Amino acid sequence: MKILIVEPCSFMRLGMLEILNEHKAIGLLDVECLADALIQVPLFKPDIIFVNMTSHCHSTQFDSNINDFLKFRKNSKIYCYLDANYPDNQDPIMVAENFFITNKQKVIDVLNHVSRLVDASVCFRLCTQPYSIFSDQEILVINDWMAEMPNYRIARKLNISDRTVYVHKRHITQKIKVRNRLEFCFVYNLIKYLYWPLNPEAQRPMSRQTKSDLLTLTR
């Protein structure tokens, strides 16, 4: 098994390497930033990538490095961690196929879990089916919510009630294990690259109204 560590802090990087170095069956490579990772991943071909994305979550601007980096999840399982108290979950959260998110405090637990899998000779498997932690309706709500559209306008646009918009927002934050809009915005600056419209390869989400219209056409 090959593992790549992308971590700007040299002390954190050394600590992670120390845990994994005990296992002869693990090939290791560490870099400081995404720019270096973009060069090394095609050459090293890691099975698992651990990456600190904290600094990238502060910017709302489009970052081509993040966009290109997340494409590697086709061949590698990516564990992204944030130097924050969220997501507040015991285990990493699978947001999309082969992309997990956790907080920095849980990284050691994940490293130890991976080490145990190697020791047990468990076969490494990628998720080959398209997956999203959010439903189509939730993705549509997220896009408008992050664009600061008020609830009543989102409701009118998606042909749902204000109450339904509120429920969707609550479910969105619960799924990603954050407490409020501010925390979700921080995480959204990263996960937005997994979904339409930033990811042209992602299936465009459809509203319930659109789906019902399509069903009537097939009858």
N, C-alpha and C positions, 0 to 999 in steps of 0.2 A: 504494500500500500504506500502511496506517495501523498504527502501532506505539504501544502504551501501555507505559510503564515505571512499575512500582510499586516504589519503592526509598526507604527511610527515610533513607539517608545521602546528603546533598546532593553530596558530592564524587564518590561512585560514580555518582550520577545524571547529573552534568555530564559525567563521562567517557564514559558510554554515549551521551549526546546528542551529544557532539562527534564520535563515530565515525559516527553516523547522519545528522548534519546536513549532511554533504557530499553527500548524495544527494537531489536535488530531488524525486524521485518518491516519497519517503517522508514521510508526514504523521506528526508526532510529538506526543505528549502525555505529561507525566510527573506523577505524584502521589506522595505520601509514604506512604500506607497503604491497606489494603484498604477501609476505610470510604469513602475518597474514590473509590477505583476502582469501588465498587458504584454510585456516583452517575454517574461519568463514562462507564463502558463503554456503557450503553444510548444515550447521547448521541453519543459519539465513534465507536462501532462499529469497534473495532480489528480488524485481521486477525491480528495477533500481539500477545501480552502477555508481557512479561518481568517476573517478580515475585520479589522476595526474600522467602522464607517462613521464614527462619531463626528469628525470634522466636516464630512460631506453632508450631514443632515442639517447643518446650519444655513445652507444656501438653498434658495428657491429657484435659482437659475438652472437652466439645462446644463448638465455636465456630460460631455461625450465620453469621458473616461469611465464614469459609472455605467453609462448605457452600454459601452463595449464590454466592460468587465462582467456585467450580469449575463451576457450571452454565453459565458463559459459554463453556466449551469446545465447546458446540454450534455456536457461530458464530466462535470465535477459537481460534487455536493458542496454547496456554499453555506458556511455558518457565519453570519454577520452578527457582530456584537457591538453594543453601544455603551459608552461610559455614562450611564444614566441609571436611574432606579426602575426603569421600565424597558421593555415589557416585563410586567410583574408576574412571571410564570416560572414554575419549577423547571420545566423542560423547554428547549428551544421550540418556537412556534413555526410550523411550516406555512409560509405565506403563499408560495407558489411551488411548482415542481422543482425539487432540489435546491430550494432557497429557504433557509431557516434564519430566524432572528431571535436574539436573546440579549440580556444585559451582561456587562463585563464581569459582574460578580459570579456568573454561572459558567464562565468559560472553563475554569479548572475542572468542574464536574463533567462538562462535555468532553474535554480532553481525556479524562480518566475513563469515560464511557467508551470512547473510540479505542483506547488502549486495551480495554477488556475484550472488545470485539476482535482485535488483532490477535490477542493471546488465545482466544477461543477459536481462531481460524474461521470466523464467520465471513461468508462471502459478501463482498461489497456490491450493492445494487443501487442503481439510479432509478428514480421515478420516471417512467417513460410516458405516462399519460398526462395530458394537460390538467392542471390543478390550480384552483384559486380558493383561498380561505373566504373570499367574499363572493356573494352572488352577483349576477348581472345588475340587479336593481341597486344593490349596495354600491357597486362601482360607479354607476351613474350618479348616485347621491354624493359619493365621495368627490367626484370631479367638480360638481357644482358647489358643494360645501367648501372645498378648498379654494374655490374661486370667489368665496365670500358672498354667495348668493343666499338671500334669506329663505327661510323655510317655505313661506307661502309661494314664492316664485318657483322653487324646486318642485313643490307639490303640483303647481299648475303645469309646469313643463312636462312632468312625468305622468300626469293625470292620476295622481294619488292624493290622499288627504294630508293636511298638515301633521296630523297625529302619526300617520304612517312614516313620514319623513323623520319625525322625532324618534320613532321606534328604530328605524334603520340606523340612525346615528348612534343610538345606544348600543345596538348590536355590533356595529363596526368597532366601537371603542372596547367593547367587551371581548371581541374576538382577538384583537391585537394586544389586549391586556394593558391598556392605558386608561387614565382617569378622566381626561378632558380633551378639549379641542387643541390646546397648546401642545400637549404631549403627542397627540395624534399628528399634528402638523410636522413635528420633528421627525417622526417615523415616515410620514408620507413623502417627505423630500427624498427618501430612498426608495420606497416600494412603488412609487409612481412609475418608475422605469419598467416595471413588470407588466403594466397594463396599457390598454388603448387609452388615449391616442399616442402616447410617447413610444409605445412598443407597437410598431406596425404589424408585427407577426402575431400579436395577440388578437384573439377573436373579439370583434366589436360587441360590447354588451348590448342587449336588447331590453327594452322596457316591457312590462307585462302587456301593455296595449299593443305594442308591435308584435309580440308573440301571439296574442289572440287573433290579431289581424291575419297573420300568416297561417294560423290553424284554419281559419274560415276559408282560405284559398285552397287548402288541400282537401277539403271535404267534398 
